[in-house]
Every structure is written in C-alpha cells, then in structure tokens.
Amino acid sequence: MKAILLALLCCLPLVSHGQLYLLNRAVERAASRVAERKIEEAVDRKVAEKTADYYSTLLEEGRLTSHAIQFEEGSATLVPDSQPFLKGIADAMRREPGMKLRIETHTLTAGEAAANLRLSQRRADAIRAALITAGIEGARLTVKGQGEAQPLYTDPDDEYAPLNQRVEFVKL
C-alpha cells in the first residue's frame, strides 16, 4: 500500500503537469473555434450582402451592420468596393418608400477621440450623399457619427479591433 501511495505521490507532479497541458490545449482549441466561428460569420455576411434578402434584416430587426462600406484610410472618401452594398441599401429603400434610416458610423479606437468623432460624422455624411446620388430622398436619411464611443472590441491590439470600424443603418 505504501509503495502504491509513494508511486502516486511521485507521479502527481507529472499528472498535474499533464492535466495543465490538456487544459491549455482545450483553451487553445476553444479560442480557435471562437475565431473560426467569427470568420465564418464574416464570410456568411459577405456572401449574404450580395443578396436582396440580406437587406430585409433591416426591415425585420430595425438595424443592419456593415463592414462592407470602406473608406480611404483617415478620410471620408468611399472606396469603389463599397458601391455594391450602398446599391443594396438604396434598392431596399426603394422597395420600402416609407422607410427612413439613420446612418451611424463608427471608427477604430486608435487616435484622438475628438478627431475620430469628426471623421465618423464626415463618413456618415458621405454615405448619405452617396444614397442621395443613388436616388434616395435626403429627408429619409439622418446621420450620426459615433466615433470610437461604441467599440465592439475595447482592446486596440485585439485581432478583431478592426471590426470596430463599421456602419450601422437604423430604421426609424
């Protein structure tokens, strides 16, 4: 009996180390699955943005978040890749002539908060102007630059921190 107990006590540090290793691996796998799930959701969203059904989310839930609308770095100039999404919003608004939207833009958390707020307001104005150019009546669109006030990820070094820069359309 003493021999078995002594053998167990000798092995205890190895077992604890082994358990720690297994726990660490489990945490790594769980974090990997969370990252994979976020990537899958982003891919699904990008695919869905190509369909008219995607924009019905705005009608059903009253809010639609987009990472597809992009700007030149540090400016309010829309990049050409943003046009398909803006066209989808304009088409959805044409299908619902009574719908009014508030365009909310969010920036990264890096930089000065006041400058980010001004930049987000200019970006919201640019989206509004693009939708007006697409034939949407300006009276149906309001804007609000949020700056960095409502981040999705608070750690600027987080790999998902770039998702803080987004545009949200809110049905009024």
Contacts in CASP RR format, 6 or more apart in sequence:
PFRMAT RR
TARGET T0000
AUTHOR 0000-0000-0000
METHOD contacts of the structure
MODEL  1
MKAILLALLCCLPLVSHGQLYLLNRAVERAASRVAERKIEEAVDRKVAEK
TADYYSTLLEEGRLTSHAIQFEEGSATLVPDSQPFLKGIADAMRREPGMK
LRIETHTLTAGEAAANLRLSQRRADAIRAALITAGIEGARLTVKGQGEAQ
PLYTDPDDEYAPLNQRVEFVKL
35 159 0 8 1.000
38 160 0 8 1.000
42 67 0 8 1.000
45 54 0 8 1.000
45 67 0 8 1.000
46 68 0 8 1.000
48 54 0 8 1.000
49 66 0 8 1.000
49 68 0 8 1.000
49 84 0 8 1.000
49 85 0 8 1.000
50 84 0 8 1.000
52 88 0 8 1.000
52 91 0 8 1.000
52 92 0 8 1.000
55 64 0 8 1.000
55 88 0 8 1.000
55 89 0 8 1.000
55 91 0 8 1.000
55 92 0 8 1.000
56 92 0 8 1.000
57 64 0 8 1.000
58 64 0 8 1.000
58 89 0 8 1.000
58 92 0 8 1.000
58 99 0 8 1.000
58 101 0 8 1.000
58 169 0 8 1.000
58 171 0 8 1.000
59 92 0 8 1.000
59 96 0 8 1.000
59 99 0 8 1.000
59 171 0 8 1.000
62 170 0 8 1.000
62 171 0 8 1.000
63 168 0 8 1.000
63 169 0 8 1.000
63 170 0 8 1.000
63 171 0 8 1.000
64 89 0 8 1.000
64 168 0 8 1.000
64 169 0 8 1.000
65 166 0 8 1.000
65 167 0 8 1.000
65 168 0 8 1.000
65 169 0 8 1.000
66 85 0 8 1.000
66 166 0 8 1.000
66 167 0 8 1.000
66 168 0 8 1.000
66 169 0 8 1.000
67 163 0 8 1.000
67 165 0 8 1.000
67 166 0 8 1.000
67 167 0 8 1.000
68 81 0 8 1.000
68 82 0 8 1.000
68 84 0 8 1.000
68 85 0 8 1.000
69 78 0 8 1.000
69 82 0 8 1.000
69 85 0 8 1.000
69 86 0 8 1.000
69 127 0 8 1.000
69 167 0 8 1.000
70 78 0 8 1.000
70 79 0 8 1.000
70 81 0 8 1.000
70 82 0 8 1.000
71 77 0 8 1.000
71 78 0 8 1.000
71 79 0 8 1.000
71 82 0 8 1.000
71 123 0 8 1.000
71 126 0 8 1.000
72 79 0 8 1.000
74 119 0 8 1.000
75 119 0 8 1.000
76 119 0 8 1.000
76 122 0 8 1.000
76 123 0 8 1.000
76 125 0 8 1.000
76 126 0 8 1.000
77 126 0 8 1.000
78 86 0 8 1.000
78 126 0 8 1.000
78 127 0 8 1.000
78 130 0 8 1.000
82 130 0 8 1.000
86 127 0 8 1.000
86 130 0 8 1.000
86 131 0 8 1.000
86 134 0 8 1.000
87 134 0 8 1.000
89 101 0 8 1.000
89 131 0 8 1.000
89 169 0 8 1.000
90 131 0 8 1.000
90 134 0 8 1.000
90 135 0 8 1.000
90 136 0 8 1.000
92 99 0 8 1.000
93 99 0 8 1.000
93 101 0 8 1.000
93 131 0 8 1.000
93 136 0 8 1.000
93 140 0 8 1.000
94 136 0 8 1.000
98 140 0 8 1.000
99 140 0 8 1.000
99 171 0 8 1.000
100 139 0 8 1.000
100 140 0 8 1.000
100 141 0 8 1.000
100 142 0 8 1.000
100 171 0 8 1.000
100 172 0 8 1.000
101 140 0 8 1.000
101 141 0 8 1.000
101 142 0 8 1.000
101 169 0 8 1.000
101 170 0 8 1.000
101 171 0 8 1.000
101 172 0 8 1.000
102 141 0 8 1.000
102 142 0 8 1.000
102 143 0 8 1.000
102 144 0 8 1.000
102 169 0 8 1.000
102 170 0 8 1.000
102 172 0 8 1.000
103 124 0 8 1.000
103 127 0 8 1.000
103 128 0 8 1.000
103 131 0 8 1.000
103 141 0 8 1.000
103 142 0 8 1.000
103 143 0 8 1.000
103 144 0 8 1.000
103 167 0 8 1.000
103 168 0 8 1.000
103 169 0 8 1.000
104 124 0 8 1.000
104 143 0 8 1.000
104 144 0 8 1.000
104 145 0 8 1.000
104 146 0 8 1.000
104 167 0 8 1.000
104 168 0 8 1.000
104 169 0 8 1.000
104 170 0 8 1.000
105 120 0 8 1.000
105 121 0 8 1.000
105 123 0 8 1.000
105 124 0 8 1.000
105 127 0 8 1.000
105 143 0 8 1.000
105 144 0 8 1.000
105 145 0 8 1.000
105 146 0 8 1.000
105 147 0 8 1.000
105 166 0 8 1.000
105 167 0 8 1.000
105 168 0 8 1.000
106 120 0 8 1.000
106 145 0 8 1.000
106 146 0 8 1.000
106 147 0 8 1.000
106 148 0 8 1.000
106 149 0 8 1.000
106 150 0 8 1.000
106 151 0 8 1.000
106 164 0 8 1.000
106 165 0 8 1.000
106 166 0 8 1.000
106 167 0 8 1.000
106 168 0 8 1.000
107 116 0 8 1.000
107 117 0 8 1.000
107 119 0 8 1.000
107 120 0 8 1.000
107 123 0 8 1.000
107 146 0 8 1.000
107 147 0 8 1.000
107 148 0 8 1.000
107 164 0 8 1.000
107 165 0 8 1.000
108 116 0 8 1.000
108 148 0 8 1.000
108 156 0 8 1.000
108 161 0 8 1.000
108 162 0 8 1.000
108 164 0 8 1.000
108 165 0 8 1.000
109 116 0 8 1.000
109 148 0 8 1.000
109 151 0 8 1.000
109 154 0 8 1.000
109 156 0 8 1.000
109 161 0 8 1.000
109 164 0 8 1.000
110 156 0 8 1.000
111 148 0 8 1.000
113 147 0 8 1.000
113 148 0 8 1.000
113 149 0 8 1.000
116 147 0 8 1.000
116 148 0 8 1.000
117 145 0 8 1.000
117 146 0 8 1.000
117 147 0 8 1.000
117 148 0 8 1.000
117 149 0 8 1.000
119 147 0 8 1.000
120 145 0 8 1.000
120 146 0 8 1.000
120 147 0 8 1.000
121 143 0 8 1.000
121 144 0 8 1.000
121 145 0 8 1.000
121 147 0 8 1.000
123 145 0 8 1.000
123 167 0 8 1.000
124 143 0 8 1.000
124 144 0 8 1.000
124 145 0 8 1.000
124 167 0 8 1.000
125 143 0 8 1.000
127 143 0 8 1.000
127 167 0 8 1.000
128 138 0 8 1.000
128 141 0 8 1.000
128 143 0 8 1.000
131 138 0 8 1.000
131 141 0 8 1.000
132 138 0 8 1.000
132 141 0 8 1.000
142 172 0 8 1.000
148 164 0 8 1.000
151 161 0 8 1.000
151 164 0 8 1.000
152 160 0 8 1.000
152 163 0 8 1.000
152 164 0 8 1.000
152 166 0 8 1.000
153 160 0 8 1.000
153 161 0 8 1.000
153 163 0 8 1.000
153 164 0 8 1.000
155 161 0 8 1.000
END
